[in-house]
Amino acid sequence: MEGCWFSITWKKGTGVFITKNADGTFTYQYLAIDPNPIVFTEKMYLIPIPFSETSKNANLLPNNPGWQ
């Protein structure tokens, strides 16, 4: 049996990966979570139009801004 537990704050994150051993004991592996925030760019407001769809309908071109 294995599991994960994470605690994330705005500054840092920590986690522990828990593994149950064959003898019934547990092993704990502590992890540091990357504190860098996910960068949300303007292009992420719209998803890209798949190539398969633009090849069917040329009126869908150009693709959404940022996804050329």
ZAMARGU-4260 file (C-alpha; in steps of 0.2 Angstrom, whole numbers, plus 5000, padded with zeros to 4 digits):
<rodrens>
0) 5000/5000/5000 | 5007/5017/4995 | 5001/5035/4997 | 5005/5053/4996 | 5001/5068/5007
5) 5005/5086/5002 | 5005/5102/5012 | 5006/5118/5001 | 5007/5136/5006 | 5010/5151/4996
10) 5028/5151/5001 | 5033/5133/5001 | 5027/5115/5000 | 5032/5099/5008 | 5025/5081/5006
15) 5028/5064/5012 | 5027/5048/5002 | 5021/5033/5013 | 5025/5015/5009 | 5019/5000/5019
20) 5033/4987/5020 | 5030/4968/5019 | 5033/4967/5038 | 5019/4979/5042 | 5030/4994/5045
25) 5030/5010/5035 | 5043/5020/5026 | 5042/5039/5025 | 5050/5048/5011 | 5049/5067/5013
30) 5048/5078/4998 | 5051/5096/4994 | 5038/5103/4982 | 5044/5116/4970 | 5038/5133/4976
35) 5038/5141/4959 | 5021/5147/4954 | 5012/5141/4938 | 5013/5155/4925 | 4997/5159/4918
40) 4999/5168/4901 | 4986/5177/4891 | 4985/5163/4878 | 4978/5151/4891 | 4961/5160/4891
45) 4958/5151/4874 | 4963/5134/4869 | 4971/5130/4853 | 4960/5124/4838 | 4966/5106/4834
50) 4975/5104/4817 | 4962/5091/4812 | 4948/5104/4814 | 4957/5118/4804 | 4961/5106/4790
55) 4942/5103/4788 | 4937/5121/4789 | 4949/5135/4783 | 4938/5148/4791 | 4945/5143/4808
60) 4962/5150/4803 | 4972/5159/4810 | 4972/5149/4826 | 4969/5157/4843 | 4981/5170/4848
65) 4997/5163/4855 | 4994/5146/4848 | 5000/5148/4830
</rodrens>
